[in-house]
């Protein structure tokens, strides 16, 4: 391993993703900051990825998981500064967008939507969020 690779390696103080076993090493936190980075929120239903649900339902499941993560930190959807939605089915964009709007009051966080070929667990939607914690 090179020196550069060693510097980038995860420190033991960093938490790794809880949840569905096969989704990989998504980090939930990346150290001390006034921002919380929540990444790789998949449409989990119990112990499985709900890849058979519609993209709208998958977004709802992603947001339910995100809300649980936010509650652990005493925060809510109003504290989200930025969201990234990854969609494997861009044809569902309008329907997903309608559902998205129901989760926020008058002020929406900055958002980027990225069309992708495939997501972990054959999901149609995955969400990343940047949250203000102070």
C-alpha positions, 0 to 999 in steps of 0.5 A: 500500500502506498503512503497516499493510500494509507492516508485515505484509509478509514480510521477506526473511529469512523462508523460504518453502515449498519443494515443490509449486509451486502451493500458494502462499506458506506460510511455514515460519518466522516469525522467531527464537523458541523455537517453530517453526511448520510450516504447510500440510503437504500430502499430497505424494507426490514432486512431486504432491498425493496427492489420490487417496489415502484421507484416512488415507494423506494424513495419513500423507503429511502426517506424513512431510513433517512428520517431515522438517521436524522432522529438519531442526531436530533434533526429532521428533514428541515435540517437537510442542506443538500440531497443527491438522488440516484435514479436507475429509472429516469422515466420515473423522474416526475413521479419521484419528484412529486413524492419528494416534494411531500417530504419538505415544507416550503423550503427545499434543500439543494438537490442533484438528481443523477441518472445511473445504470444500476444501483446496489441491490437492484434498487431504483433509488438511492439517496445521499444527504448533507445535514446541518448539525449545528 
